[in-house]
Amino acid sequence: MLEARAEAPFAAAHEDAAPRLVTWRSLAPSYGLAALATLLMGLFAVSWGTVHIPPLAVAEILLGRLPLVPAGDHPATWSAIVWDIRVPRVVLAGLVGATLAYSGAAYQGVFRNPLAEPYLIGVAAGASVGATLVIISPLAVTAGVLSPLPPAAFAGALVAVGIAWMLARAGRGVSTVSLILSGVAVSSLGTSVVTYLMLTYTDRTLSILNWVLGGFNTATWTRTQILLPYAAACGALLLPYARTLNVLQLDEDEARRLGVNVERVKLVVLGLASLATAAAVSVSGLIGFVGLVVPHTVRMVWGPDHRRLLPLSAFLGASFLIAADTIARSADAGREVPIGVITALVGAPFFLFLLRRQQRARVMP
């Protein structure tokens, strides 16, 4: 069971790093390098595939879409592959990765625990129920912009989070422990419903599993447009809470003495992170471990200051999921490996590493 209190290594990292807090202006070089790395990863992913297109040609094709920029002399099939197939996929993977990563950083900040992640309070289970109900229905799942699958998954995720929050609410406040336990209960209920539906509608089991394991093989510009407003708005609204999240790492009572409205901060930060996660899940399916692995990696390398942690998690999350998707579509010739399998191969050992690290910290004097 995930503990609500901060684990020793996590709390100690914040205490040790307190004197090294930075200003927004000093972060600009880090942001620039992270953005450049993400751009290069995206360029490589677009060029890589069954039909290899040189990265320079990819750049010329993309720049040729801009006004007053002459298009390069390339085969028409290259332009179609780049703009209509690969770029939407890479952009969507980057957006989903960034959203899950900065949401994971926000969750870990609120719960003061590196094992917290965006699916903690029922987002995944609710989205699974919503998506499964559409898949087993007579509705056309692949109806393009009119597909009911993304809105159903989005609605299911929000309903699950709302139920978990209401169950945990006591008086005017929400206990962190109660919220985690409520999330576990809602997730268990949602998983049970999905399992029952899979056993009942056996002809749709494969479709449900494909969604549960996540993927971008149906990525389109339309799905990117669905996610982009939520990802951008929630990320922008979370950034001003970076300083407050730093204060919360001390102690909730200490934060209150410093004038922080702890309950309001938890409501807003978890609400924004859950909304962004629900939007991401609705267009990609369930992709695990991104919100766990990426923020903790950023924290270990660049420190725990949330003014650095939130944006850098977004950039690294985008790069990580773009790379994972590139591997998923090229690892097995002729077939696409579900991206959830790739992220699990990375995330599961990382999770065990974190767990082992915490166990060692408990027994050390």
C-alpha positions, 0 to 999 in steps of 0.5 A: 500500500502506498503510504500517504506520508513522505518517504525518507529519501524523498523528504530528505532530497527536498531538505538537502536541495532547499538551498539550491532553489532556482529562479525562472530565468535561470531555468531557461537554458535547461528548458531550451536544451530539453526542448531541443532534445525532444525536437530531435527525438521527434525528428528521428521518430518521423524519419524511422519506419518501414520507409526510411526518410532521411531526417533532413528530408523530413525537416524540409517537408515540414518546413515546406508546410510553412508559408513563403518556404519553398518545398523541397524536391521529394517524392509525393509519397514521402510527404504523405507518409510524413505529414498524414501518418507519422507526424500526427502519431509522433505529436500525439505520443509527445503530448500524451507523454508530456501530460502523463509526466507532469501530472505524475510530478504533480501527484508525487508533489501533493502526496509527497511520495515518489511512488505516486502516479497519475492513475492513483485515484481512479483515472485509469479504471474510470477511463477503462469502464467508459471505453469498454462500454463503447467498445461492446456497444453497437456504436462505431468506435472508428468513426473518426472525429465522431468516435464516441470512444475518447469522450466516453473514456474521458467522462469515465475517468472524471466520474471515477475521480469525482467518486474517489474525492467525494468518498474521501471528503470529511467535513471541509477537508480531504485526508490524503490517506482517505483519498488514496484508499478511495482511489484504490477502492474505485480502481478495484471496482472499475477493474472488476467491471471491465473484467466482467465485460471482457468475459461476457463479450468474448468477441470484443475481448481483443479490442478491449485489451488493445485499448487497455494496453494503449497505443497510437496506431490510430493517431490523427490530427483530430485526436491531437486537437482533442488533447492539446487544449487540456494538456496546454491549459492544465500544464500552464495552470499547474506551473504557478503552484510550483513554489507551493508544492515546494513548501508542501514537501516540508509538512502540511502543518508547517505549510499552513503556518506559512499561509498555504491553504493546503486543502485548496492546493490539493484540490486544484493541483490534483484536479488539474492533473487528473483532468489532463490525465483523463484527456490523455488516456481518452485518446491513447488508452492506458499507458503505464509507468510514464508518470512514475518513471519520468518525474523521479528520473528528473528529480534524481538528475536535476533536483526536486524544485518543482519549478524545474521538475514540472517543465522538465518532466513534460519534455522528458516524458514527451521524449520517452513516449516518442522513443517507446512508440518508435520501438513499439512499431518497429520491434516486431516486423509486420506487427505492432507491439502495444506501447504499454508493453514497452513502457512496462519493460522499463517501468516495472524494474524502475518501480522495483528499484524505487521500492528496494531503495525505500526498504533500504532507507527504512533499515538504515540507522 
